[in-house]
Amino acid sequence: MHTQLVIVPVLVNGLRSVYGMMVLVPTMSKYPYRSSRKARATTLLGVMLALALMPTLPAQQSSPDDITAARKALAGKQFGPAKRMFAAIVREHPESVEARLGLADAELGLREVEAGELDYRRVVAAQPQMWIAHKNLVIVEAALGRWSEFDRERALLRAARDRNAPGISTGDSDVIDSFAVHGQRWIVREYYEPAGRSLVRYNFESFRSDGRVQEYISLESAEDAKQAVTGGQVLIGPEYRSYSSIKTFALNWYTGKAHGSIALYPNGEPAYEKVRPDVLRFLRWQK
């Protein structure tokens, strides 16, 4: 029996490489290039054996420094670089929930809401109790105007708080929406339980350049809000009326110098989808 020199491709991360390694495999003839079908089959068997015994070379792996750098870019609101870094990590490690979440956060920061939704959905499919992903899905669905999905995600978060699920607090408030009117950015905050002296359910907040709130609109208990207000009252919209039931809600506007009533909801808490257009209508009229 003779041997034949054969170049076997090296496997890198399970894929063929352009490089190779040389192995000796047995042949049945001293003239290897004139060997019979049986000899060629034996040669092939030797190649397969060499491949089976050959170690697979690892691909270049991302390091902990890579995800640290990506997180730093995200925290600095450098959403473009953060997206590129997280996307590279996800390509190498598609099972990494942390990297996928970072990628979704960067996409949301870039207002690529459709892409962000897909990646947040992948995160919660892998880890259903990743509450921050569910919270950000609420914002995404509001931006897309998908109100049934918006309500479904909020109901899921409320149910988690109702049962005291780990990782989510009943004392938290959730940002559920964001929009701009006349170039002024507003965020919307929802409270799990009505908060403060006026039992606030939602706060629509606008901020100054220094990060302090300059103006806000609250959906709150009409009666408790009236009792909490001091000084004069600026009336905007229908005349303010008092209701003894906490189930009567008012949509009230506040700045450091003035406050007023925008709308009343005497039949209990209105759906957010009802309150939002009332706020937008007021803000557009105000300017």
C-alpha positions in Angstrom: 0.0 0.0 0.0 1.2 3.5 -0.9 0.3 6.9 0.5 -0.8 10.0 -1.3 -0.4 13.7 -0.2 -3.8 15.4 -0.1 -4.6 19.0 0.9 -7.6 19.0 3.3 -9.5 22.3 3.8 -9.4 23.7 7.4 -12.7 24.4 9.1 -13.0 27.8 10.7 -16.1 28.1 12.9 -17.7 25.3 11.0 -17.0 26.8 7.6 -14.4 25.9 4.9 -11.4 28.1 4.8 -9.3 28.9 1.7 -6.4 27.5 3.7 -5.7 23.9 4.1 -3.6 21.3 5.8 -1.6 18.4 4.2 -2.3 14.8 5.2 -1.1 11.5 4.0 -3.9 9.0 3.0 -3.5 5.4 1.8 -3.9 4.4 -1.8 -4.2 0.9 -3.3 -1.7 1.5 -6.1 1.8 2.7 -6.5 0.5 4.9 -9.3 -2.0 7.1 -7.3 -3.3 9.0 -10.3 -4.1 5.7 -12.1 -5.9 4.1 -9.2 -9.0 2.1 -9.5 -12.5 3.1 -8.3 -11.9 1.1 -5.2 -8.6 2.9 -4.6 -10.3 6.3 -5.1 -13.0 5.4 -2.6 -10.3 4.4 -0.1 -8.6 7.7 -0.7 -11.9 9.5 -0.1 -12.4 7.5 3.1 -9.0 8.7 4.3 -9.8 12.3 3.6 -13.1 12.0 5.6 -11.2 10.4 8.5 -8.7 13.2 8.5 -11.5 15.8 8.5 -13.2 14.0 11.4 -10.0 14.0 13.5 -9.0 17.5 12.6 -9.8 20.1 15.3 -12.0 23.0 14.3 -10.3 26.3 14.6 -12.3 28.9 16.6 -13.4 32.1 14.9 -12.4 35.5 16.3 -14.6 36.0 19.4 -15.9 39.3 20.7 -14.5 40.2 24.1 -16.1 41.7 27.2 -14.5 45.0 26.2 -16.6 45.0 23.0 -19.9 44.9 24.9 -18.6 47.4 27.4 -17.7 49.8 24.6 -21.1 49.3 23.0 -22.9 50.0 26.3 -20.8 53.2 26.8 -21.8 54.4 23.3 -25.4 53.7 24.1 -25.3 55.5 27.4 -23.7 58.5 25.6 -26.6 58.5 23.1 -24.2 57.7 20.3 -26.8 55.5 18.8 -25.2 55.0 15.4 -21.9 53.6 16.7 -23.8 51.7 19.4 -25.9 50.0 16.8 -22.9 49.0 14.7 -21.1 47.6 17.8 -24.1 45.6 19.1 -25.0 44.4 15.6 -21.4 43.0 15.2 -21.7 41.2 18.6 -25.2 39.8 17.6 -23.7 38.4 14.4 -21.1 36.5 16.3 -23.4 35.6 19.2 -27.0 35.5 18.0 -28.0 33.9 21.3 -26.9 36.9 23.4 -30.0 38.5 24.8 -27.9 41.4 26.3 -26.5 42.3 22.9 -29.9 42.0 21.2 -31.4 44.3 23.8 -28.6 46.8 23.3 -29.2 46.7 19.5 -32.9 47.3 20.0 -32.2 50.2 22.3 -29.9 51.8 19.8 -32.5 51.3 17.0 -35.1 53.0 19.2 -32.7 55.9 19.9 -32.3 56.2 16.1 -36.2 56.1 15.8 -35.9 52.9 13.7 -39.0 51.7 15.4 -39.8 48.8 13.1 -36.4 47.3 13.5 -36.4 48.0 17.2 -39.8 46.2 17.5 -38.4 43.0 15.8 -35.4 42.9 18.1 -37.4 43.6 21.3 -39.7 40.8 20.3 -36.7 38.5 19.9 -35.6 39.5 23.4 -38.9 38.8 25.1 -39.2 35.5 23.2 -35.9 34.4 24.7 -36.6 35.9 28.1 -40.4 36.6 28.7 -39.7 38.4 32.0 -37.3 41.0 30.5 -39.5 43.8 31.7 -37.4 46.6 30.2 -38.0 45.2 26.8 -41.7 45.0 27.4 -41.6 48.7 28.6 -39.8 49.8 25.4 -42.3 47.8 23.3 -45.0 50.1 24.7 -43.1 53.1 23.4 -42.5 51.4 20.0 -46.2 50.5 19.6 -47.3 54.0 20.5 -44.9 55.4 17.8 -46.3 52.9 15.3 -49.9 53.7 16.3 -50.6 50.0 17.0 -52.9 50.7 20.0 -54.1 47.1 20.5 -50.4 45.9 20.9 -49.7 49.0 23.0 -52.6 48.0 25.4 -51.5 44.4 25.4 -48.0 45.2 26.5 -49.2 47.6 29.2 -51.7 44.9 30.5 -48.8 42.4 30.7 -46.8 44.9 32.8 -49.7 45.6 35.0 -50.4 41.9 35.5 -46.7 41.4 36.5 -47.0 44.1 39.1 -50.3 42.8 40.4 -48.7 39.4 41.1 -45.5 41.0 42.5 -43.3 39.4 39.8 -39.6 39.7 40.4 -37.7 42.4 38.7 -40.6 44.9 38.4 -41.7 47.4 41.1 -45.2 48.7 41.8 -43.5 52.0 42.7 -42.1 52.6 39.2 -43.6 54.9 36.6 -43.3 53.9 33.0 -42.6 56.1 30.0 -45.2 55.0 27.5 -45.1 57.5 24.7 -43.1 60.4 23.2 -44.1 63.0 20.6 -43.3 66.5 19.4 -45.6 69.4 18.8 -44.4 72.7 17.3 -40.8 71.4 17.8 -41.4 70.8 21.5 -40.7 67.3 22.7 -43.0 65.6 25.2 -42.8 62.3 27.0 -45.7 60.6 28.7 -45.4 58.8 32.0 -47.9 56.3 33.4 -48.2 55.5 37.1 -49.2 52.0 38.2 -51.3 53.5 41.0 -52.4 57.2 40.9 -49.7 59.3 42.5 -49.4 62.4 44.6 -52.0 64.6 46.2 -54.1 64.8 43.0 -53.9 61.1 42.3 -52.1 61.4 38.9 -52.6 58.6 36.4 -50.6 60.1 33.4 -48.2 63.0 33.2 -47.3 64.6 29.8 -44.0 66.3 30.5 -41.9 68.8 28.5 -38.4 69.7 29.6 -36.1 72.6 29.4 -32.6 72.4 28.0 -31.2 71.9 31.6 -33.4 68.8 32.0 -36.0 70.4 34.4 -39.7 70.1 33.7 -41.0 73.4 32.2 -44.6 72.4 31.6 -46.8 69.3 32.2 -50.3 68.0 31.7 -51.8 65.6 34.2 -54.7 63.2 34.0 -55.8 63.1 37.6 -58.7 62.9 40.0 -60.8 66.0 39.4 -61.8 66.4 43.0 -58.4 65.8 44.5 -56.7 68.1 41.9 -59.1 70.9 42.9 -58.2 70.5 46.5 -54.5 70.4 45.8 -54.5 73.6 43.7 -53.6 76.9 45.5 -54.0 80.4 44.3 -56.0 81.5 41.2 -57.0 79.2 38.4 -56.7 79.8 34.7 -59.6 78.1 32.9 -59.0 76.6 29.5 -61.8 74.8 27.8 -65.1 74.0 29.7 -65.9 75.5 33.0 -64.3 73.5 35.8 -66.8 71.4 37.8 -66.3 69.5 41.0 -67.0 65.8 41.4 -67.0 63.9 44.7 -66.1 60.6 43.0 -62.5 59.8 42.5 -63.6 58.1 39.2 -64.1 61.5 37.7 -60.9 62.5 36.0 -59.6 65.9 34.8 -57.0 66.7 32.2 -55.1 69.7 33.8 -52.3 71.8 32.5 -49.5 73.3 34.7 -46.5 75.6 34.3 -44.5 77.4 37.0 -46.8 80.4 36.6 -50.3 79.1 35.6 -52.6 76.2 35.5 -55.9 75.3 34.0 -58.4 72.6 33.0 -58.4 71.2 29.5 -61.0 68.5 29.7 -63.1 66.5 32.2 -64.0 62.8 32.0 -67.0 62.2 34.3 -67.5 58.5 33.5 -64.4 57.0 35.0 -60.8 56.7 33.7 -60.6 57.3 30.0 -58.5 55.1 27.7 -55.1 56.6 26.8 -56.2 56.6 23.2 -58.9 59.1 24.1 -56.6 61.3 26.3 -53.7 61.5 23.8 -55.7 63.3 21.0 -57.2 65.7 23.6 -53.7 66.7 24.7 -52.4 67.0 21.1 -55.4 69.2 20.2 -54.7 71.5 23.1 -51.0 71.8 22.4 -51.6 72.6 18.7 -54.2 75.2 19.6 -52.0 76.7 22.3 -49.4 77.8 19.8 
